[in-house]
Amino acid sequence: MRIVKCLRSSEWLPIGFSHIDIKTRHKLAYNTTLEPYDLLYHNGIEAFSRGDYTNVVRYMEKALRSFSEVHETKIRCRLKCKDQHSLDRFLTDLQLFDVILRRAACLNDCTERKIGPQSMHKVTEEVTQDFNRRVPYNYLQLAYQKLKQLDKAAAAAHTYFQANPEHVEMIQDLEQYKALEGVEERHFINREARPHQKAFSAGAKLYDKGEYGHAAVLFEEALAGYYQADMKCRALCEGPQHFEEQDHTLYRYSLYELISDHYTQILHCQHECIRDLATRPGRLSPMENYLPLHYDYLQFAYFQENKLEEALVCALTYLLFHEGEEFMTENVEYYTEILGSGGQPRQMWLLACKHKPLEHRAPDRTVNSVRACVWVCVCVCVFVCVFTGGPLLYDSVRLVLNSGALNGTQRAVFDDVISEDQCSELQHLTATIAGDGYRGKMSPHTPNEKFEGTTVLKTLQYGYEGRVPLGSARLFYDISEKARQIIESYFMLSSTLHFSYTHLVCRTAIPGQQELRNDLSHPIHADNCLLDPEANECWKEPPAYTYRDYSALLYLNGDFDGGEFIFTEMDAKTVKASVKPRCGRMVGFSSGGENPHGVRAVTRGQRCALAMWFTLDPLYRELERLQADEVIQALQNQLHWAQDHINPKDEL
């Protein structure tokens, strides 16, 4: 069985450690209640380098326990001190800061009594990432295998694999474990399984088997676990925050603007708990409709068990998330008619907001920071939120249609993303290469239109060769990056959004072929799954580009007939929204089955757009984009060299 190495240097010393730091921390650790997990982790790595597998197990298991205890202590202390020193009353400035100081003292006292000085448990970002990626289990699986403790080795390997499903060598190692004598299926347990997800998965399996009574018990357990996990996640957000492109030691904003920035970051972190709790380990995208789905399952399970009162309550609770959804509204009407009376949704998890909506007027970056929290529920404790989007980053960009206006979810339309001059300059680039930019086909979707398109790398190469203006090629690159930033920010994505494919293309109506035309310029489809209108499903499987997460279309003109962008129902027939292209207008949306879309026939003129597909998975980054990044860097290096080597006489 091969060693799955996750080490960063020949000295087996992870980034973030130094020998002096480790020696110092060894001495200090003796006086602490809980040994720092990064110190234990380092000791385990050193033992691994010596082949001392007994101590690998000893230190790595202790490191995992320490890591867990630090997090649980932070949660318990923050919740305790929040209750003891509440901000939920109207205060003068002096009273407000008195509560803040008392809460801080409470946190320090509570934490240090349990785990020792907090400074002992400050670790580097690299070590934290290793624990989040479950790297200690990688060491453990090999150490247990060497010690012939195969049941524990299988559990450690399985636990690591759950967070790293793309790890090819671990897949092969797991297959080898399964073939070993003495290893049973029950040994492959996930030691870091989230209770709420485990209960939900088990409930779904029983539900599919028709065991509705037992399934309902598990779904209720999953809900209780979810809200408890949500409370813990929100508590963990109330710590130090990382400010992108911001150095608080350099700028000179007032105290209240600094506080506003900090709490905006907390609000963003707490909202991301919704996404985190719905995301399985090793996955970048959350399970769709995760929390509401619990209530959907429950209402039908209770109906099957003839518990109509409970079914009605769960159906009403589901409608808090998806107000007016037809099938559930019909269920509510049915339950109400049978019972002879109505009901109320569950209220135990919905805490009333005591604060009024905030109106901020702050300069520069603080405005953007505050805008980021406008779409978060003003009262952070409320779990049902209405998404209205994050900051747009650029003052000129306007949100003109949100998801509600477009009759769907995770979709938006922006105007003034680029100027008229930029539209015209990009449009001229599309005539440089015949074909669709994919495989050289002149018209991949319809014989009634002609395609002309190009990609970022090809355009930069042509610019370098002098076949197109280099400045125009650079504009193509820069504008696509601007679009990526807007989509990432507006949809408030916690992970970096990477390019999956970028295509500048024009569709031109072919004269004489438009009279009896009844087809679409681009048929109804979804971008990361295979749309099946008859089954009302979208299958996320090859040959679909399953790794695509978000899509955007930036239009360059509107002087043509037809060509409207349309969103439809899953049936590919019922149009939910239509968008007329114009210069600088951009449509952005999530790439899944929730957003089937297409393009109506272009019957006169030419329709040009910059089409972009994005992924949250860095493994599927667009290769051409990476190569284009290198070309841009090379051009910048040449420019800097030229500027540094200017002859003074040339400046005269």
C-alpha positions as CSV (number, residue, x, y, z in Angstrom):
1,M,0.0,0.0,0.0
2,R,1.4,3.4,-1.0
3,I,2.2,6.3,1.3
4,V,-0.1,9.2,0.5
5,K,2.2,12.0,1.3
6,C,0.9,15.4,2.3
7,L,4.2,16.8,3.4
8,R,5.7,20.1,2.3
9,S,9.4,19.7,2.8
10,S,12.2,17.1,3.0
11,E,12.4,18.0,6.7
12,W,8.8,16.9,7.3
13,L,8.2,20.3,8.8
14,P,4.9,22.0,7.7
15,I,4.7,25.6,6.7
16,G,4.2,28.0,9.6
17,F,6.6,26.2,12.0
18,S,10.1,27.1,12.9
19,H,12.4,25.1,15.2
20,I,12.7,28.0,17.6
21,D,8.9,28.4,17.8
22,I,8.4,24.7,18.4
23,K,11.0,24.6,21.3
24,T,9.5,27.6,22.9
25,R,6.0,26.2,22.6
26,H,7.2,22.9,24.1
27,K,8.2,24.7,27.2
28,L,5.1,26.8,27.4
29,A,2.8,23.8,26.7
30,Y,3.6,22.2,30.0
31,N,1.8,24.9,31.9
32,T,-1.3,24.9,29.8
33,T,-4.5,22.9,30.4
34,L,-4.7,21.7,26.8
35,E,-1.7,21.0,24.5
36,P,-1.8,23.1,21.3
37,Y,-3.0,21.0,18.4
38,D,-0.4,22.4,16.0
39,L,2.4,21.3,18.4
40,L,0.9,17.8,18.6
41,Y,0.5,17.7,14.9
42,H,4.2,18.7,14.4
43,N,5.3,16.0,16.8
44,G,3.2,13.5,14.9
45,I,4.8,14.5,11.6
46,E,8.3,14.1,13.1
47,A,7.4,10.7,14.4
48,F,6.2,9.8,11.0
49,S,9.5,10.8,9.5
50,R,11.3,8.5,11.9
51,G,8.9,5.6,11.2
52,D,7.7,5.7,14.8
53,Y,4.1,4.8,14.0
54,T,3.0,4.3,17.6
55,N,3.8,7.9,18.4
56,V,2.2,9.0,15.1
57,V,-1.0,7.6,16.4
58,R,-0.5,9.0,19.8
59,Y,0.2,12.6,18.7
60,M,-2.3,12.7,15.8
61,E,-5.2,11.4,17.9
62,K,-4.3,13.9,20.6
63,A,-4.0,16.7,18.0
64,L,-7.5,15.9,16.7
65,R,-9.0,15.9,20.2
66,S,-7.2,19.2,21.0
67,F,-8.5,20.7,17.7
68,S,-12.0,19.7,18.6
69,E,-11.8,20.9,22.2
70,V,-10.5,24.3,21.2
71,H,-13.5,24.8,18.8
72,E,-16.0,23.5,21.3
73,T,-14.6,25.7,24.0
74,K,-14.8,28.8,21.8
75,I,-18.5,27.9,21.1
76,R,-19.5,27.3,24.7
77,C,-17.7,30.4,26.0
78,R,-19.1,32.7,23.3
79,L,-22.6,31.5,23.8
80,K,-22.3,31.7,27.6
81,C,-20.8,35.2,27.6
82,K,-23.3,36.4,25.0
83,D,-26.1,35.3,27.3
84,Q,-24.5,36.9,30.4
85,H,-23.7,40.2,28.7
86,S,-26.4,40.8,26.2
87,L,-26.6,43.8,23.8
88,D,-30.3,43.3,23.3
89,R,-31.4,46.6,24.9
90,F,-31.1,50.3,24.1
91,L,-27.8,51.6,25.5
92,T,-25.8,54.8,25.7
93,D,-22.3,54.6,24.1
94,L,-20.8,54.2,27.6
95,Q,-23.2,51.4,28.5
96,L,-22.6,49.7,25.1
97,F,-18.8,49.6,25.5
98,D,-19.2,48.5,29.2
99,V,-21.1,45.4,27.9
100,I,-18.5,44.8,25.2
101,L,-15.6,45.0,27.7
102,R,-17.4,42.7,30.2
103,R,-18.1,40.2,27.5
104,A,-14.5,40.2,26.4
105,A,-13.3,39.7,30.0
106,C,-15.8,36.8,30.3
107,L,-14.5,35.2,27.1
108,N,-10.9,35.4,28.2
109,D,-11.7,34.0,31.7
110,C,-13.9,31.2,30.3
111,T,-11.5,30.2,27.6
112,E,-8.3,30.3,29.7
113,R,-9.8,28.2,32.5
114,K,-10.5,25.4,30.0
115,I,-7.6,25.4,27.5
116,G,-5.1,27.9,28.9
117,P,-3.9,31.2,27.4
118,Q,-5.5,31.8,24.0
119,S,-2.1,32.9,22.6
120,M,-1.0,29.2,22.9
121,H,-3.7,28.1,20.5
122,K,-3.1,30.6,17.7
123,V,-1.9,28.7,14.7
124,T,-1.0,29.4,11.1
125,E,-3.6,29.4,8.3
126,E,-1.8,26.5,6.7
127,V,-2.1,24.3,9.8
128,T,-5.8,25.2,10.1
129,Q,-6.4,24.2,6.5
130,D,-4.7,20.9,7.1
131,F,-7.1,20.1,9.8
132,N,-10.1,21.3,7.8
133,R,-8.9,19.0,5.0
134,R,-8.5,16.2,7.5
135,V,-4.8,15.6,6.7
136,P,-4.1,14.1,10.1
137,Y,-6.3,11.2,9.1
138,N,-4.1,10.6,6.2
139,Y,-1.1,10.0,8.5
140,L,-3.3,7.9,10.8
141,Q,-4.5,5.6,8.1
142,L,-0.9,4.6,7.2
143,A,0.3,4.4,10.9
144,Y,-2.6,2.1,11.8
145,Q,-1.9,0.0,8.8
146,K,1.7,-0.4,9.8
147,L,0.6,-1.3,13.3
148,K,-1.8,-4.0,11.9
149,Q,-4.9,-2.2,13.3
150,L,-6.8,-2.5,10.1
151,D,-10.2,-1.6,11.4
152,K,-8.9,1.8,12.6
153,A,-6.9,2.3,9.4
154,A,-10.0,1.8,7.3
155,A,-11.9,4.3,9.4
156,A,-9.1,6.9,9.1
157,A,-8.8,6.4,5.4
158,H,-12.6,6.6,4.9
159,T,-12.7,9.8,7.0
160,Y,-10.0,11.4,5.0
161,F,-11.6,10.4,1.7
162,Q,-14.9,11.9,2.6
163,A,-13.3,15.4,2.6
164,N,-11.0,14.6,-0.4
165,P,-13.0,12.5,-2.9
166,E,-10.8,13.5,-5.8
167,H,-7.7,11.8,-4.2
168,V,-6.9,9.0,-6.7
169,E,-4.4,7.2,-4.5
170,M,-6.8,7.1,-1.5
171,I,-9.5,5.6,-3.7
172,Q,-7.1,2.8,-4.6
173,D,-6.0,2.4,-1.0
174,L,-9.6,2.0,0.1
175,E,-10.1,-0.7,-2.4
176,Q,-7.1,-2.5,-1.0
177,Y,-8.4,-2.2,2.5
178,K,-11.7,-3.8,1.4
179,A,-9.8,-6.7,0.0
180,L,-7.8,-7.3,3.2
181,E,-8.8,-10.2,5.5
182,G,-10.4,-8.9,8.8
183,V,-11.7,-5.6,7.3
184,E,-15.4,-5.4,7.2
185,E,-17.9,-2.9,5.7
186,R,-18.8,-1.6,9.1
187,H,-15.2,-0.5,9.7
188,F,-15.5,2.2,7.0
189,I,-17.0,4.9,9.2
190,N,-16.7,8.7,8.9
191,R,-15.3,9.8,12.2
192,E,-16.0,13.4,11.4
193,A,-19.6,12.9,10.1
194,R,-21.9,15.8,10.8
195,P,-24.9,14.4,12.9
196,H,-27.5,16.5,11.0
197,Q,-26.3,15.3,7.6
198,K,-26.0,11.7,8.8
199,A,-29.5,11.7,10.2
200,F,-30.9,13.3,7.0
201,S,-29.2,10.8,4.7
202,A,-30.5,7.9,6.8
203,G,-34.0,9.4,6.8
204,A,-33.9,9.8,3.0
205,K,-33.0,6.1,2.6
206,L,-35.9,5.0,4.8
207,Y,-38.2,7.4,3.0
208,D,-37.3,5.9,-0.3
209,K,-38.1,2.4,1.1
210,G,-41.5,3.6,2.2
211,E,-40.7,3.4,5.9
212,Y,-42.2,6.8,6.6
213,G,-42.6,6.6,10.4
214,H,-39.0,5.8,11.0
215,A,-37.9,8.3,8.4
216,A,-39.9,11.1,10.1
217,V,-38.1,10.4,13.4
218,L,-34.7,10.8,11.6
219,F,-35.8,13.9,9.8
220,E,-36.8,15.5,13.1
221,E,-33.4,14.5,14.5
222,A,-31.7,16.0,11.5
223,L,-33.6,19.3,12.0
224,A,-32.7,19.5,15.7
225,G,-29.1,18.8,14.8
226,Y,-29.1,21.3,12.0
227,Y,-30.2,24.2,14.2
228,Q,-27.8,23.2,16.9
229,A,-25.0,23.2,14.3
230,D,-26.2,26.5,12.9
231,M,-26.0,28.1,16.4
232,K,-22.4,26.8,16.8
233,C,-21.4,27.9,13.4
234,R,-22.6,31.4,14.1
235,A,-20.8,31.5,17.4
236,L,-17.5,30.6,15.7
237,C,-18.0,33.6,13.4
238,E,-17.7,36.0,16.3
239,G,-13.9,35.9,16.3
240,P,-11.1,37.7,14.4
241,Q,-12.1,38.5,10.8
242,H,-10.0,38.7,7.6
243,F,-10.5,41.8,5.5
244,E,-9.8,41.3,1.9
245,E,-7.5,44.0,0.4
246,Q,-7.8,46.0,3.7
247,D,-5.1,46.9,6.2
248,H,-6.8,48.4,9.3
249,T,-3.4,49.7,10.5
250,L,-3.2,52.0,7.5
251,Y,-6.6,53.5,6.9
252,R,-8.0,56.2,9.1
253,Y,-11.7,55.6,9.5
254,S,-13.6,56.4,12.6
255,L,-14.3,53.9,15.4
256,Y,-17.9,53.3,14.3
257,E,-16.8,52.6,10.7
258,L,-14.3,50.1,11.9
259,I,-17.0,48.4,14.0
260,S,-19.3,48.4,11.0
261,D,-16.7,46.7,8.8
262,H,-16.0,44.1,11.5
263,Y,-19.7,43.2,12.0
264,T,-20.3,43.2,8.3
265,Q,-17.7,40.4,8.1
266,I,-19.4,38.6,10.9
267,L,-22.8,38.9,9.2
268,H,-21.3,37.5,6.0
269,C,-19.7,34.6,7.9
270,Q,-22.9,33.8,9.7
271,H,-24.9,33.8,6.5
272,E,-22.3,31.4,5.0
273,C,-23.3,29.0,7.8
274,I,-26.4,28.2,5.7
275,R,-24.2,27.2,2.8
276,D,-21.7,25.3,5.0
277,L,-24.2,23.2,6.8
278,A,-25.7,22.1,3.5
279,T,-22.4,21.2,2.0
280,R,-21.1,17.7,2.3
281,P,-17.4,17.2,3.1
282,G,-15.2,17.4,0.0
283,R,-17.9,19.2,-2.0
284,L,-17.7,22.9,-3.0
285,S,-21.4,23.4,-3.7
286,P,-24.2,22.9,-1.1
287,M,-27.1,20.5,-1.5
288,E,-29.9,22.4,-3.2
289,N,-32.9,23.4,-1.1
290,Y,-31.3,21.5,1.9
291,L,-33.2,22.9,4.9
292,P,-36.6,23.3,3.3
293,L,-36.3,19.8,1.9
294,H,-36.6,18.5,5.5
295,Y,-40.0,19.9,5.9
296,D,-41.1,18.6,2.4
297,Y,-40.1,15.1,3.4
298,L,-41.7,15.5,6.8
299,Q,-45.1,16.7,5.5
300,F,-45.4,13.7,3.2
301,A,-44.1,11.2,5.7
302,Y,-46.6,12.5,8.3
303,F,-49.4,12.3,5.7
304,Q,-48.5,8.7,5.0
305,E,-48.7,8.0,8.7
306,N,-52.1,9.8,8.9
307,K,-50.7,12.5,11.1
308,L,-52.3,15.4,9.2
309,E,-51.8,18.0,11.9
310,E,-48.1,17.5,11.8
311,A,-48.2,17.3,8.0
312,L,-50.0,20.7,7.8
313,V,-47.5,22.4,10.2
314,C,-44.5,21.1,8.1
315,A,-46.1,22.2,4.9
316,L,-46.7,25.7,6.2
317,T,-43.2,25.8,7.5
318,Y,-41.9,24.8,4.0
319,L,-43.8,27.8,2.5
320,L,-41.9,30.2,4.7
321,F,-38.9,29.4,2.5
322,H,-40.8,29.1,-0.8
323,E,-43.8,31.4,-0.5
324,G,-46.6,30.5,-2.9
325,E,-45.0,27.4,-4.3
326,E,-47.9,25.7,-6.1
327,F,-47.6,22.0,-5.1
328,M,-47.1,22.8,-1.4
329,T,-49.9,25.4,-1.4
330,E,-52.2,22.7,-2.8
331,N,-51.1,20.3,0.0
332,V,-51.9,22.9,2.6
333,E,-55.3,23.4,1.1
334,Y,-55.9,19.7,1.1
335,Y,-54.8,19.2,4.8
336,T,-56.9,22.2,5.9
337,E,-60.0,20.9,4.2
338,I,-59.6,17.4,5.7
339,L,-58.9,18.8,9.2
340,G,-61.5,21.5,9.0
341,S,-59.2,24.1,10.3
342,G,-55.9,25.8,9.5
343,G,-52.6,25.8,11.4
344,Q,-49.4,27.7,12.0
345,P,-45.8,27.1,10.8
346,R,-43.3,26.0,13.4
347,Q,-42.0,29.0,15.4
348,M,-39.5,27.4,17.7
349,W,-36.6,28.0,15.4
350,L,-37.6,31.5,14.3
351,L,-36.6,34.3,16.7
352,A,-38.3,37.6,16.3
353,C,-36.2,40.6,15.1
354,K,-36.0,43.4,17.5
355,H,-34.0,45.7,15.3
356,K,-35.1,48.1,12.6
357,P,-33.5,48.0,9.1
358,L,-30.3,49.9,9.1
359,E,-29.6,52.8,6.8
360,H,-25.9,53.6,6.4
361,R,-24.1,56.6,5.0
362,A,-20.4,55.9,5.0
363,P,-17.6,56.8,2.6
364,D,-15.5,54.7,0.3
365,R,-15.0,51.0,1.2
366,T,-17.3,51.1,4.2
367,V,-20.3,51.7,1.9
368,N,-19.4,48.5,0.0
369,S,-19.0,46.7,3.3
370,V,-22.4,47.8,4.6
371,R,-24.0,47.0,1.3
372,A,-22.8,43.4,1.7
373,C,-24.9,43.0,4.8
374,V,-28.1,44.6,3.4
375,W,-29.2,41.3,1.9
376,V,-28.5,39.4,5.1
377,C,-31.4,39.4,7.5
378,V,-31.0,42.5,9.7
379,C,-31.5,40.3,12.8
380,V,-28.9,37.7,12.4
381,C,-30.8,35.1,14.4
382,V,-33.6,34.8,11.8
383,F,-33.1,31.7,9.7
384,V,-35.4,32.5,6.8
385,C,-33.8,35.3,4.7
386,V,-34.6,36.9,1.4
387,F,-31.6,37.1,-0.9
388,T,-31.2,40.5,-2.6
389,G,-27.6,40.3,-3.5
390,G,-24.1,41.4,-2.4
391,P,-22.1,44.4,-3.4
392,L,-21.6,45.2,-7.1
393,L,-18.0,46.5,-6.5
394,Y,-18.2,49.1,-9.3
395,D,-20.1,52.4,-8.9
396,S,-21.3,52.4,-12.5
397,V,-22.8,48.9,-12.4
398,R,-26.6,48.8,-11.7
399,L,-28.7,45.8,-10.6
400,V,-31.9,46.1,-12.7
401,L,-33.6,42.7,-12.1
402,N,-33.1,40.3,-9.2
403,S,-34.3,36.7,-8.8
404,G,-37.8,37.8,-7.8
405,A,-38.3,40.0,-10.8
406,L,-37.0,37.2,-13.0
407,N,-39.4,34.7,-11.4
408,G,-36.7,32.3,-10.3
409,T,-33.7,31.8,-8.0
410,Q,-30.0,32.6,-8.2
411,R,-30.4,34.9,-11.2
412,A,-29.9,38.6,-11.9
413,V,-29.5,41.2,-14.6
414,F,-27.0,44.1,-14.4
415,D,-26.7,47.2,-16.6
416,D,-23.7,49.5,-17.5
417,V,-21.1,46.8,-16.9
418,I,-19.1,48.3,-19.8
419,S,-19.3,51.4,-21.9
420,E,-20.5,51.9,-25.5
421,D,-16.9,52.3,-26.7
422,Q,-15.9,49.1,-25.0
423,C,-18.8,47.3,-26.5
424,S,-17.8,48.4,-30.0
425,E,-14.2,47.5,-29.5
426,L,-15.0,44.0,-28.3
427,Q,-17.5,43.5,-31.1
428,H,-14.9,44.1,-33.7
429,L,-12.8,41.3,-32.3
430,T,-15.4,38.6,-33.0
431,A,-14.8,38.9,-36.8
432,T,-11.2,37.7,-36.5
433,I,-12.0,34.0,-36.5
434,A,-14.6,32.0,-38.4
435,G,-16.5,29.3,-36.6
436,D,-18.0,28.9,-33.2
437,G,-14.8,29.0,-31.2
438,Y,-15.4,25.4,-30.1
439,R,-14.7,23.0,-33.0
440,G,-14.7,25.2,-36.0
441,K,-18.4,24.6,-36.8
442,M,-20.0,27.5,-38.6
443,S,-23.4,27.1,-36.9
444,P,-23.5,24.6,-34.0
445,H,-27.1,25.2,-32.9
446,T,-29.1,26.2,-36.0
447,P,-28.5,26.3,-39.8
448,N,-30.3,29.7,-39.9
449,E,-27.5,31.7,-38.3
450,K,-23.7,32.1,-38.7
451,F,-21.3,32.0,-35.8
452,E,-18.1,34.0,-35.4
453,G,-16.2,33.8,-32.2
454,T,-12.9,33.8,-30.3
455,T,-11.3,32.9,-27.0
456,V,-9.2,35.0,-24.6
457,L,-5.9,33.1,-25.4
458,K,-6.4,33.1,-29.2
459,T,-7.2,36.8,-29.1
460,L,-4.1,37.6,-27.1
461,Q,-2.0,35.5,-29.5
462,Y,-3.4,37.5,-32.4
463,G,-2.7,40.7,-30.6
464,Y,0.9,39.7,-30.0
465,E,1.2,38.8,-33.7
466,G,-0.3,42.2,-34.7
467,R,-3.3,40.7,-36.4
468,V,-5.7,42.5,-34.0
469,P,-5.0,45.5,-31.7
470,L,-3.2,44.3,-28.6
471,G,-5.1,46.8,-26.5
472,S,-8.4,45.3,-27.7
473,A,-7.2,41.8,-26.8
474,R,-6.2,43.1,-23.3
475,L,-9.6,44.7,-23.0
476,F,-11.3,41.3,-23.6
477,Y,-9.2,39.8,-20.8
478,D,-9.8,42.7,-18.4
479,I,-13.6,42.9,-19.0
480,S,-14.1,39.1,-18.5
481,E,-12.2,39.4,-15.1
482,K,-14.5,42.4,-14.2
483,A,-17.5,40.2,-14.9
484,R,-16.2,37.4,-12.8
485,Q,-15.6,39.7,-9.8
486,I,-19.2,41.0,-10.1
487,I,-20.7,37.5,-10.2
488,E,-18.6,36.3,-7.3
489,S,-19.5,39.3,-5.2
490,Y,-23.2,39.6,-6.0
491,F,-23.9,35.9,-5.3
492,M,-21.7,36.2,-2.1
493,L,-19.6,33.1,-2.8
494,S,-17.4,31.8,0.0
495,S,-15.0,30.2,-2.4
496,T,-13.1,31.8,-5.3
497,L,-14.9,31.7,-8.6
498,H,-12.7,30.4,-11.4
499,F,-13.1,30.6,-15.2
500,S,-14.3,27.4,-16.8
501,Y,-14.7,28.7,-20.3
502,T,-14.7,32.2,-21.9
503,H,-16.1,32.8,-25.4
504,L,-16.7,36.0,-27.3
505,V,-19.2,35.2,-30.0
506,C,-21.6,36.8,-32.5
507,R,-24.7,35.2,-34.0
508,T,-25.7,36.6,-37.4
509,A,-29.1,35.9,-39.1
510,I,-28.6,34.5,-42.6
511,P,-30.7,36.5,-45.1
512,G,-33.4,34.5,-46.9
513,Q,-33.7,31.8,-44.2
514,Q,-35.9,33.6,-41.7
515,E,-39.3,33.5,-43.3
516,L,-40.6,30.1,-42.1
517,R,-38.2,29.8,-39.2
518,N,-39.5,28.2,-36.0
519,D,-36.4,27.1,-34.1
520,L,-34.3,28.8,-31.4
521,S,-30.9,30.4,-31.8
522,H,-29.8,28.3,-28.8
523,P,-32.2,25.5,-27.5
524,I,-33.4,25.4,-23.9
525,H,-30.7,23.8,-21.7
526,A,-29.0,24.0,-18.3
527,D,-25.3,24.6,-18.1
528,N,-24.2,21.8,-15.7
529,C,-26.8,19.1,-16.2
530,L,-28.7,17.2,-18.9
531,L,-32.2,18.7,-19.1
532,D,-35.0,16.1,-19.3
533,P,-38.2,18.0,-19.8
534,E,-40.4,14.9,-19.9
535,A,-39.2,13.7,-16.5
536,N,-39.0,17.3,-15.2
537,E,-35.4,16.6,-14.1
538,C,-31.9,17.8,-14.9
539,W,-29.4,15.0,-14.6
540,K,-26.0,16.1,-13.3
541,E,-23.9,13.6,-15.2
542,P,-21.6,13.4,-18.2
543,P,-21.5,14.6,-20.9
544,A,-22.9,17.7,-19.1
545,Y,-20.2,20.1,-17.7
546,T,-21.1,19.1,-14.1
547,Y,-18.4,21.2,-12.6
548,R,-19.8,24.5,-13.8
549,D,-21.4,26.5,-11.0
550,Y,-22.3,30.0,-12.3
551,S,-22.8,31.5,-15.8
552,A,-22.8,35.0,-17.2
553,L,-23.6,36.6,-20.5
554,L,-22.4,40.2,-21.2
555,Y,-24.0,41.7,-24.2
556,L,-22.3,44.0,-26.7
557,N,-25.2,45.3,-28.7
558,G,-29.0,45.4,-29.1
559,D,-29.4,46.5,-32.8
560,F,-30.9,43.3,-34.1
561,D,-34.3,41.5,-34.2
562,G,-35.1,38.6,-31.9
563,G,-32.3,37.1,-29.8
564,E,-33.9,37.6,-26.4
565,F,-32.4,35.5,-23.6
566,I,-35.2,33.5,-21.9
567,F,-35.5,31.5,-18.6
568,T,-38.0,28.7,-18.7
569,E,-39.5,26.1,-16.4
570,M,-38.0,22.6,-16.4
571,D,-40.5,21.7,-19.1
572,A,-38.4,23.8,-21.6
573,K,-41.7,25.4,-22.8
574,T,-43.0,27.7,-20.1
575,V,-41.2,31.0,-20.3
576,K,-40.6,32.6,-16.9
577,A,-38.6,35.6,-17.9
578,S,-37.2,37.3,-21.0
579,V,-34.2,39.6,-21.2
580,K,-33.6,41.9,-24.2
581,P,-29.8,42.3,-24.9
582,R,-28.2,45.7,-25.0
583,C,-24.7,47.1,-24.7
584,G,-23.3,46.6,-21.2
585,R,-26.1,44.4,-20.0
586,M,-25.1,41.2,-18.2
587,V,-27.2,38.2,-17.1
588,G,-25.8,36.1,-14.3
589,F,-27.2,32.9,-12.8
590,S,-26.3,29.6,-11.2
591,S,-25.7,26.9,-13.7
592,G,-27.9,24.1,-12.5
593,G,-31.4,22.8,-13.3
594,E,-33.0,25.7,-11.4
595,N,-32.1,27.9,-14.4
596,P,-33.1,26.4,-17.7
597,H,-32.5,29.0,-20.4
598,G,-32.1,29.6,-24.1
599,V,-32.0,32.2,-26.9
600,R,-34.8,33.1,-29.2
601,A,-34.0,33.2,-33.0
602,V,-32.0,36.1,-34.3
603,T,-34.0,37.0,-37.4
604,R,-32.2,40.2,-38.5
605,G,-28.7,41.5,-37.8
606,Q,-25.9,40.4,-35.6
607,R,-26.1,39.6,-31.8
608,C,-22.8,39.7,-30.0
609,A,-22.0,38.7,-26.4
610,L,-19.2,37.6,-24.1
611,A,-20.2,34.2,-22.7
612,M,-18.6,33.0,-19.5
613,W,-18.9,29.9,-17.4
614,F,-17.4,29.6,-13.9
615,T,-16.5,26.9,-11.5
616,L,-15.9,26.8,-7.7
617,D,-13.6,23.8,-8.2
618,P,-10.0,24.9,-9.0
619,L,-9.4,21.5,-10.6
620,Y,-11.6,22.5,-13.5
621,R,-10.1,26.0,-14.1
622,E,-9.9,26.9,-17.8
623,L,-6.5,25.9,-19.1
624,E,-6.6,28.7,-21.8
625,R,-7.3,31.2,-19.1
626,L,-4.2,30.1,-17.1
627,Q,-2.1,30.4,-20.3
628,A,-3.7,33.8,-20.9
629,D,-2.7,34.9,-17.4
630,E,0.9,33.9,-18.2
631,V,0.8,35.9,-21.4
632,I,-0.5,39.0,-19.6
633,Q,2.2,38.6,-17.0
634,A,4.9,38.4,-19.7
635,L,3.6,41.5,-21.4
636,Q,3.6,43.4,-18.1
637,N,7.2,42.2,-17.4
638,Q,8.2,43.5,-20.8
639,L,6.6,46.9,-20.1
640,H,8.3,47.2,-16.8
641,W,11.6,46.3,-18.3
642,A,11.2,48.9,-21.0
643,Q,10.3,51.6,-18.5
644,D,13.3,50.7,-16.3
645,H,15.7,50.9,-19.3
646,I,14.6,54.2,-20.9
647,N,17.5,56.3,-22.2
648,P,17.3,59.7,-20.6
649,K,17.8,61.3,-24.0
650,D,14.7,59.5,-25.3
651,E,12.6,61.4,-22.7
652,L,13.5,64.8,-24.2
